[in-house]
């Protein structure tokens, strides 16, 4: 940044919570300005007002409203010493920002509101007229012209607006690469960028608030202030933005440069300014269009005669009924008018889409950085099973996180694949697991290689981020695994993480984000040299120990990039329940495409819900056009909750939200990052952690410890829901999981904090008024929940009867045979959990072998899988569990086990999975 540039007084560099600020945080800054103006107007010191205005004067240049005109007016009022005018104007701007009325009302842009309602010259009459609502966005104009002409330039852009335009946009003008970068980060309303040549490299502001942002792109070392360089920087930060390049030189040469593919269109200078305006609108329209949903709306307005098996279609059986009309009144007529089991007449088939569903899926692929997308209407459980079925065959080995969602385990059963379970690091104190260390995954691959079985290891199947917020370093995991086996398939279950695509901070930790980064690295000419240098350092036959401790680099010439990502769209975006997407980025997809279609036929309903498909289409539209701001707001909400809980003297006495230091062991936080709100943390330290650490914590996930208040997780979840109307999902023995999302508001935060304060107050009063016995009882309860916690059981091993073709160094097994052993009633037995026979057999044998998946909630993962030998630690854990919901276990019957005689018979007669595969082929 320029050292000699003059700027207003500014405050210290912003903390992480100040950076992740959506509309609420920006509005807070304006409210602070108003409060400082009130202080000044009452005759007190104006210094605080000058500092606040100085900060805002820098960052507000990156927003369309209040714009250059109103900001100039604020500064002029301050220079004139006019506290009254300063307060009035700051108040009016703050109200417009808070209510977002400036998007509709031209008067908000006018310095002197016209009594007769006339629209001033600042904006043409087409803005804020009485026509139907038109969505509003902002366009960033990067230019080299003098800042003194920017107001006139903005006025020229506004003259391009027409009443027939579908959208209204406001120009935001900057004059440097650094300012363009900051605007892309700070302004969520941007939808397009126009880059002219001749702009400066460094910002004209010497503002501390900007330094952490621009340092991220290394502008102190940057020498290239070209339009193309800036386009690539912005596309990396905000890939959803349309970029238009304006060249006043050899435009044909630029257009022919493959590097210019980041631009939607290239123009010669400004000879076709109207064409540029129309192109901007067309680009936004392309993202706004929802092919399936738009057609569904049209279909609902047509007169249709239905002679197919869906009586509810058109709603006649509903609205003509005296008995169920209330359902129609509750949902409204459009729900039924849009119902159909037909795939003709403008509709499309989800099983074999060729029309608007196909187009909607192609738009989703663009939005999420994938090559292909499948819409799924029965949840990500189905997406996971589809992927496993399509990509694995009987006898194939998959490295699987034992603690993954049950759909992955059932997918292995369906495919006949052999899971090689790997364990996540334990968080015993909170009765939960984290994620699987990379060293563990690499060891599994190297062991398979030593056994001569690496060719059968086809997939690595992991959950990212975990339910509790553990994010993998996805790029590092894939690169190091590909260094051992270049054609590995990766399936990343990102059911809870779909929103992360629209955050530049979280995107690199997503499967598609990392896959695109790896793909770009593969095409970098320097990548081969980096690989060969490491090979020379490792030598010809490096030991496993050396490979495990080295950050391995794959051979970019050998990599076959095969990445799949599943996404519960309904869990983090505006889709209806069970709406899911399956993303594909696979250079070998053509070899498995037919299998994917078979998986779709296997799992997808022939009568999918139209509203679900439509909501997937609309969710994509929303995230492409406003997802960046919505995700920033979700992070802001989460950080506000963290700060409010942990800093409140009363609440923090009994509750706390765990930081990264408590959720991620230090060994996996190589940068030393502690937490988002820890002293000394700012957005730069968080960004470094997100880039380098093996595991990071998703800021939108908050593990609230409630055991210190005497509540177990299930109990506290019930208290919040039944007494206060607050819903949470996951619990552990002594915690509940809070999640912020794009739906939350600051009012939600206030309600939560007030409830926690009330509960903490009740606990406090109970202890102070209950005497020594109450305190003793409370301390015993807390000790039971927080100290006397059961050890978490690891996966033991499959019984030898299900390891007929397994290796000696690996631990995979034939889960499918184990699963179907439960179908032989005579070959199974039940033993109750408290029966001494269990303890006798654990000591003397024969083995206890599970016939079922046993999944307690919480923690929500299988502590037993079919064919697994049950160990003492698993039994101890089961006996200490105090949860009511355990799938696969009936307390009256007991554990369902495979009889020893059946195991012996099975071991003698069953051919190996590999032999079955060979026979089948």
N, C-alpha and C positions, 0 to 999 in steps of 0.2 A: 504494500500500500504506500501511497505517496507520503513521504515524511514531512514535506513542506506544505502540504495542503491544509488550508484553514478549515476548521470545523467547529461546531458548537461544543459546549462542554458536554462530556459524556461520562457515564458511570463505569464501574468496573466490568470486566468481562463476564458474560452471562453464565450462570450455572446451567446444568443439564436440564433442570425443570423449567428454566426460563427459555431454553432453546426449543424444547418440544412443546411449543405453545401454539395451539390452534386459535380459532377465533376468540375463545374465552380469554386466553392469555393476552392477546393483543388488546382486547377490550379492557382488561385489567390495567394495562399501561395507560390507556386513554382515561380511565377513571382516576388513576393516580394523578394525571395531568390536571383533571378537573378539580380534584381535592387541593392540589398545590395552588391552582388559580383562585380557589375560594380563600385559602389562607392569605394569599397576596392581596385579594380584594378587600379583606378585612383589615388591611393596613399592616400586615406582618411582612416578614422577610420574603422576597421574591426569589431567592437563590434556588430553592427547591424546584420552583416552576421552571426556571431557566435550564436546570439540569435535565428535567423531564422532557422539556420541549427540545433540547439539544439531541437527546437520544432518539426521540420520535422523528425529528427532522431527517435523520439519516435513514432509518428503516422504512419510514412511510414513503420514501421515494420509490420503493419497490411495489407499491400498491396503487391501484387505479383511483380509489377513493381514500382520503379526501382530495387527492390530486394536487398538482403544482399550485393552482390558483388559491385554494383554501389554505394550504400550508404557508404560502407566501403571506397571506392575510394574517395568519397567526403570528408569524415572525415579525411582521410590521407592527402589529399591535403591541408586541412585547418590546420592540425597539422604541416605540413611542411612549412606553410606560403606561399604557392603557389597560389597567387590570380588569375593568368592567367589560370591555369588548373581548378581551382574552378569555374571560370566564364564559361569556355568552357563546362565543364561537366554539370553544372547546366542548362546551356542554352539548351544543347542537350536533357537532360531528360525532361525539361519543354516542349520543342517542341513535343516530343514523347507523353507526357501525353495529351497535348492539341489536337493533331490530332488523338490520339489513335493508332498511327502507330505501337506501340510496340506489338499490338495484331497480326500483320501480318509480321513484318520485324524483322528478327533475329538480324540484325545489331544494332538495338536500345538497345539490351541487352549487347552488346560487349563494353568493356572499350576502346579498341583500334580498331576502325573500320578497317576491312581488306580491303585492296585495291582491292584484286582479288575477293572479294565477298564470300570467304570461310566462313562457319559458324564456330565460335570458339567452344571450348570445353564447354563453359558455357551452350550452348543449342545444342541439337542434330539436325541434318539436317532436321528432319521431321518438325521442327518448322519454319514457314515462307517460306516454299517451294512454288513452283509454282502451287501446286494443287489447286482445287476449295476452295473457302473461307470456313473455318470451324469456327463456333462460339467459342469464347474464354471465359473461366470462371476461377475462382480461387478456390482452395480447402484449407481450414484451417486445419492444422495439429497441434494438441495439444499434446505435448510430455514432458516427464520428463528428456530427455537427455540434456547434457550440451549444452549451446548456442554455444560453440566453434565448435560443430560438425554439426551445422545446415546447413552450406553451403554444406557440403558433403552429408547430408541427402537430401537436395533439389536436388542435382545432381542425386542421386539414383532414386528419384521420376521421374525426367525427362527422365531417361533411359527407363521408361515403355511406353513412347509414341510410337505409331505405325502409319505408313502412312494410315492405313485403319480406324483409329479411326475417328468417326464423329465429335469429338470436341477436342479442345486443352485446357488443363488447367495448371495453374502454382501453385505450392505449396506455402502456406504462413504459416510459422512455428512460434508458440508461445509456451511459457513454463509455463503458469499459467492460473488459472480460470479467474482472472481479465483481463488478456490480451486477452483471448479468447472472453470474453464478449465485450471488447472494439473493437476488430476486427469485430465482428458481427454487431456492431453499425456503425462503420466507413467505412467498406468496402462493397459497394453495389455489387461488382463483385463476392462475395462468392456464390457458389451454393451447396457446400458440406462441411462437417466437419468430420474429422477423430479424434477420441478422444482415445488416449492411456492412460494407467494408470501411476501414479507416478508423475504427474505434480504438480507444486506448487499452493498454494492458491493466494498469492499476486504477483503483478507485480514486476519485477526487476527494474522498473523505479519509481523514486519519482518525478512524473511530475504533476504539477497542472492541466494541460490540461486534464488529465485522471480522476482526483478525482471526478468530478460531475457524470461521467459515472458509475464508480464502486460503488459510494455511493448509487446509485439507487438499487443495489442488496444487500445492507447492508453487504458488505464483512468485515466491521470492526467487525461484530458480527458473521460472517460465520466461521464455523469450518469444514464443509464438502467439501473437495476438491476431491470428487469421480467423476469418469467419468459419472455416472448416474445423479448425481446432476447437473453437468455442462450441460449435454444433455437436462435436463428439463429447465434450465435457457435459453439456446440458442433457444430451440423450442418455448419458450414463446415470445422471442424477434423476431425471424425470423422463423415462422412455415413452411415456404416454403423450408427451407434448409433440405437436406438429411443428416442424422447423422449416422455415422458408429462407433461402439464401438469396441475397441480392448482390450481384456482381457487376461492376462497371468496367471489367476488363474482358478477358476471353471467356465468355460464359459457356461457349461450346466445350472448351477444354475442361472446365469444372464439371459440367454435366456428364462428361464421359469418364470422370474419375470415379472408380468404385468406392472410394472413401466418402464420396458425396451421397451415398445411398441413405445416409442419416436424414437427409432433407426430403421433405414431401415434394417440394418443387423448387426449381431454381429460376430466378428472374434476372433479366438484364436491367440493372439500375432500377429506376422507378418509371420506366416508360409505360408500364401497364398497371398503374396503381389500383384501378378498379378490378382488374383480373386478380390482383393479389388479395384484395378485400374479399372477392367472391371465393377465392381458393381457401382463405381462412375459414369462411363460413362452411364451405363444403367439407373441409377437414373435420370440423366439429360435428357436422351433420353425419359424417361417416361413423363417428363414434356414438352419436346419439341414436342412430338407427338400430332398432332391435327387430331383426327380420321375423322371428317367430311371434314375438309379442305384438308387433304392429299388425301382423296378419291375423292374429287371434282376435284383436279388437275389431278388425274389419269383418271377420267371420261372424262375430256376435251380433253385428248390426244387419246381417242379411236375413231374409226370410228363408228358412230351411225346413224342408219336410224330412223328418227323421224316421226311417224305417230300418233302424239297426238296433242292436241289443244294448240300449242305454236309455231307459225310460226317463232318467233325470235330465237328459239333454233338452234344452229349450225351457225347462222348468214348468211345463204344463201340469205334470203330475203333482208338483209342489204347490203352485199358486191356485190351483183349482180345488185343492183339498181343504176341508174344514179342520183336518187333524194334524197336518204337518206344515201348514202355511207359515207357522212361526219360524221354521228353518229358513224358508225363502226370505222372510222379512229380515232375519238376522244377517244372512250373507248377501242379500241383494240380488237383483235379477241377472247382472252380468256374469256371475259365477256360473249360472246354469245356461245362459245363452251361449257361453263359450265352451260348453261341454260337448264332446263328440267322441265317438269311437272310430270315426272315419279318418282316413289318411289322404283323402282326395278333396277336391273342392278348395284347393288353396292351402290345406293343411299338409303335414308331412309325417313320415314314419320315424320314430326314434330308433327302431331296430335297423332300418336301412335308409337313412336320410339322404334325400337327393335335392331337396328344395330349401325352405327357409330354416329348418333345423340345421341342415348342413352349413348354411351361411352363418347362422348364429354361432355354431361351433368354431367356424373359421375365425370369426371375430374374437371369440374367447381365446383362441390360440394366440392371436396377435397380442391381445391384452396381457396375457400371462407369460409370454415369451416361450411358448411351446410350438412344436411343429404340428401337432394334432391334439384335439380335445374330444373326449366323449362326455356327453351329458348323461348323468345317472339320476334316476328319480326314486331310488330306494336306498339312499344313504351311502356313505363312504365305506360302510361294512361291505356293501356290494362292490364298490369300486375296487377295494382291496382284493376281494375274492376273484373278480374278473382279471385283474392284473396277474395274480399268482397262477390262475388257471391257464391263462394265455401264454405265459412266459416259462413255465416249468412243466416238465413231464415226469412220469414215474421214474424214480431212481436218481433224479437230479438232486443236488445238495444246495440248500439255501442257508446262508448265515443269517440268523434271525434273532432279534432282541427278544429274549424270553418274556419280557414285560410288555410286549406290544399288545395291541388290541386283539381281542379274540378272533376277529375276522381273518387275521393272518394265519393263525393256527388252523382254523377251519379250512382256509384256502389250501394249506399244505395237505390236509386230509383229502380234499377234493382232487388235487393235482397228483397225489401219490408221491409228492416230493419228500425229501428227508430233511427236516430242520436240524441244523447244527446250532443249538442255542448258545448265545453269548450273554453274559450278565452285565447289567448296568451297575454303576457304583451305588452302594447302599446309602440311604439317609435314615439310619435306624432310629435316631431320636424322634423322627417325625413319621415313622412307619411308611416310608415311600422310597422309591428308587429314582435315581437320576437318569443318566444316559450311558451308553456303552463306550468305554474308553477306546480310542483308536488302536492303542497297543493290543487290546484284547482281540479286536477284529483282525489286525495284521497277524497276530499269533495263530488265529484260526486258519487263515489262508496259508501261512507258512507250514503249519502242521499238515494240512491237506496236501500241500506240495511234497512234503517229506514222505507222505504215505503213497505218493503217486496217484493222487485222486483229485488234483487241482482241476483237471479237465471237467470233472463232474460238478464242481462248485460253480453254479450258474448265476447266483443272485446274492446281493447283500440287501437285507430288508430291515429298515430302521424307522423309528418314529421321530419326526422332527416338526415342530418342537414337541417335547413331551407334554402331557397334560399339565404338569406343574411348571412348565416354562423353560426347560433346558433345550437350548438351541445348539445343534452340532455346528462345527466348522465344516460345512458340507463340501466345500471345494477341497479342503485338505483331505477329508476322508476319501473322496472319490479319487483324487490324484494319487494318494499313497496306495490305495487298493489296486488301481490300474497299473501302478508300477510293478505289482506282483503278478496281476492277471489282466492284461490289456482289454479283454472283451467282457469283463464283468458287467452284469446288469444291476442297476440300482433302483430299488423301489423305496421311495420316501413317503411315508404316511404323514401328510401335513394337514390332517383333518382340522386342527385347531389353528392353523398358521396361514390360511389362504390370504388373509389381509396383508401379509408381510411383503407381498410383491410390490405394494404401492408405497413402501418406505425405502428410501435409498440406503438407510442404515441397516434395515433388516433384510432387504432383498438379497444381498450376497450370501446370506445364511439359508436361503431357500434352495430347493432342488433345481428349479429352472434358472434361478439367478446364477447359481454356481456353475450349472452346465453351460450357460452362455459365456461365462467368464473363461471356463476351460476351453471352450471352442475357440474363443478369440485368442487365447494363449497358444493353442495348437497351430494357428495360422501365423503367429509371430515368428519371423525368421530366427530370432534370438533363442527360441525355445529349444531347438536341437542342440545348440552349443551349451546351454545350461544343463541339459540332460547328460550330454557326453562328458562334461566336466565332472559331474557327480559320479558317473560310472568309473572314470579314471581314479577318483578318490577312493571309491569303494573297493576297486580291484575286481578280479575275475570271479572269485568265489567268496563273497562276503558271508560272514556267519549270520545266523538268525539274530543273535544278540546285536550285531551291528545294524542289521536291517530294522530291528525294532526300535532302536534309539535314534535312527536317522530319519529326518523328514524327507521321504522318498520323492523323487521326481520321475514321472512316467516318460516313456519315449513318445513324443508327440506324433511320430510317424506310425506307431503301432496301435495307438488308442482307437478303440471302437466305442464311441461315446453313446451309451445306452442308458437313458435316465427316464424314470417314470415317477410321477408325483400325483398322489390323490389328495383331494381337497374337499372338506365339508363346507361347501359354499354357504350353507345355512347357518354354520356356527360362527362365521365372522363377517358375513356380508348380508345384503338384504334379499335373501332367497328364502322361500318357504321351507319348512322342515322336511328333511330327507333330500334336499337338493344338493347334488354333489357333482364334481367334475374330476375327470381323469386326464392328466396331461402327459403328453408323449414327446420326448426328444431323443430319438433313437435312429442312428444311421442304418440300422438293420431292420427297421420297422416293416419294410416290404416282405421280410421273411416270416414275420409273425402276424401280419395284418389279418390273414384269413383266420388265424387262431383267435384273434381279438373279436372278430365278428362272431365266431362260435361262442365265445365267452359272453358276448352281449346277448345272443340268442338264449344262452343257458340261464342268465340271471335277470335280464330285463323283462318286465311285464309287457305282454302284447297290448295292454291297455294302460299305457302310462298316463299320469295325470297332466293335463294340458297346463294347468295353472303352475305346476312345479316347473315345467319346461320354460314357461313364460317368465317365471321369477328368476331363473338362471340367466336368461337373456338380459333381463333388466338389471340384475346384480352386476353383470359385466359392464353395462352402460354406466351405471353409477360410479363404479370404481375407476373406470377410464377417465371420467370427466371430473370427479371430485374425490376420488379415493385418497389422493395424497393428503389433502386437508383433513379428511375424516380420520385417517390413521394417525396423523399427528395429534389430533384432538383426543383420540383414544389413549395415546401415550401420555398426553398432558393430564388427562383425568386420572390415570393410574398413579402418576407421580404425585398428584395432589392428594390422593388417598394415602399413599405411603407417608408423605410428609405430615398429614393431619393426624394419622394414627400414632406414628412413632414419636411425634413431638408434643402430643397432648399429655399434660402431666397426669390426668386421671386415667385416660384410656390406656396409655402406655404402661400403667401400673399392672394391668391385667392382660392386655393384648399387645401383640406386635406383628408387624409384617416383616418377613425374613428378607434380608438382602442377599445379593449375589455371594457374599462371603459365607453365608450360612447355607446356601443352596448348592454352591459349586465348590468342591474342595480346592485348596490353594494350588495343588499340583496341576490343576486344569485351568487355572487363571494365571497364565505365564506372565502377563503384563502387570500383575499385582493389583488389578482392578478390585475395588472393595464393593461399591454399590453406587447406584445412580445419584443418590443424595448424600453420600458420605462426604465429610469435610475434605475439601480439596478437589472433589470430583467436578468436572465440567463436561461439556459435550465432547471435547477433544479426547479426554481420557476414556470416555465411553466408546468413542469411535475406534480408538486404538484397540480396545478390548474386543470389539466386534470384528475387527480385522484379524487379530492374531490369536486370541485365546482359543483353547480347544473347545470349551463350552462357555456359553453366555446365557444370561437369564433374560427371557422375553419381558420387557418392562410392563406389558399389559397384564401379566399374571402375578397375582399377589397371594402368597401363602400366609394367611392370617392365623397365627397361633392362638388357640382358644383354651388349650389345656391349662395354661397358667391362670385362667379365670375359673377353673373347675369344670369346664365343659368338654366332653369328647366331641369329635367332629360331627357325628350324626345327630347328637343331642343339640348342638349349637345351630346346626342347619335347620332343625325343626323349630327352635326358638325364633330364629330370624324370619322364617316363613310364616309360622302360625301366629306370632304375636305382632310382627312388624311389617309383614308384606314384602320382605326382602328375600329374593330367591338366589341360591347358589347351587352349584352342581356337585363338584367333587369334594369329598371329605377324606381326612385321614384319622388316625386314632386321636390326634390332639390338635387338628387344624382344619380349616375350611379354605377352599380356593376361591378367591374373588377374581373376576375377570372384567376388565373394561373392554368396551367394543365401540364400534362406530355409532351405536345407538345411545350411548350414555351422555349425560349432561352434568353440568356443575350442580344442578339441583339434586341429582342422584347422589353426588358426593356428599352434599349437605345432609341429606336424609340418612345416609349410612353413618356418617360421623355422629350425628345426633343420637342415633340408635345405640351405637357402641358406647357413647358417653353415658346414656341412660342405663345400659346394662352394667357398665363398670361401676356406676354410682350405686346400683342395687347391691352388687357384690361388696362394695366398700361398706355400705351401711350394714349389711348383714354381718360382716366381720366385726365392725365396731360395736354393734348392739348385741351380738350373740354371745359374747363372753369367750372364755378360754376354750370351752368345748367346741364352739362353732369354728374357732380358729384352728383347733387341732383336727377337726373333721375336714376342713377345707384343705389344710396342708397335706393330709393323707390322700385326699382325692387328687390334688395336683401332683403329688409324688407318683401316684399310680399311673397318671396319664403322661407325665413328662420324664420320669426316671425309670420306672419299672416297665419298660417297653420290651416287647418280644423281639428277639433277633429275627431279621428277615431271612426266609429260606431261599437258597439258591436252587437252581435246577440241579438234580443229582445226575442221573443218567438213565437212558433207556435200558430196559431189561434185555439180556442177551438174545432172547427170543425175537426181538424186534431189531436186532443188529446183525442179521445174517450176512450182509455184504458191507458192513461198516469197516472203517480203518482202525488202526491201532492207536493213532495219535489224536484222532478226532472223536467227537461224541454225538454224531448224528444218529438218527434212528428212523425206523419205518412207522411213522405216527399213524398212517392210514390203517395198517393192520391192528395197531393198538386200539384205534377208535372202533373198528368193527368187531373187535373181540367182545365189546359190551353187548353186542346184539345176540350173543350166545348165552342165553339165560342160565343154562346148565353149567356153563364154563365160568360163571361169575359167582362171587359170594359177597356178603355184607358183614362188616364188623363195625360195631359202634365205637365212636371215638374214645370213650372212657373205658372200653373193655380191656382188661389186663392182657388179653391175647395179643393186642397190638404191641405192647411192651415186650412180651415174650418173644414174638417173631422178630422184632427189631434187633434183639440181642442174639437169638439163636437160629433165626430163619424158620421157614423159607421166606424169601423176599415178599414184601407187600408191593404189589404192582397195581397202579391205578388203572381202572377201566374207563374213567371219565376225565373230562376237564373239570377241575374244581376251581372256581373263581369267586373269592370273597369280595364284597363291595363294602367299604374299601378293603384292600388297596386297588382292586379292579384288574388284576392280571392273574393268569393261571398259576396257582402254586402247585398244581398237579396237572399233567397232561396224560392222555392215554398212552400206556406203555411205560410210564416213568416208574422207576423204583422209588418208593417213599422212604424218606430218611427220618431220623429222630428230630432234626431241626424243623422239618415240615409239620410233624405231629405236634411238637411243642408250640409252634406258631398257631396251628389250628385250635389247640386247646386254650390258648390265651385270647383268641379272638372273641370280641364281644359285639360283633355285628350281627344283624338279623338276616341279611341277604347274602347267601352263599350259593351261587349257581353250581349245579352238578353235585350237590351234597344234600341229602335228606337226613336230618338229625335223628329221626325215628328209625330209619333203616341203618344208617351208618355209612362208612366208606364203601364204595363199590369197587371190588378188587377182582382181578383175573385169577382164577384158581391155579394153583401150582400144576395140577394135572393138565389143564388146558395149555399152560405155557410150555410144558414139556412136549406135548403133542404138536403144538404150533411150531416149536423150534425144529422138530424133525421133519415136518411135512411141507413147510412153507418155502417156496423158492424165493430167492432174493429179489428185491425190487429191480436190480440191474438185469437179472435173468428174465424177469417178467417183461421188461422193456425190450430186451433182445428178442424174446419169443414173439412179442407183439409186432415187431418190425420185420 
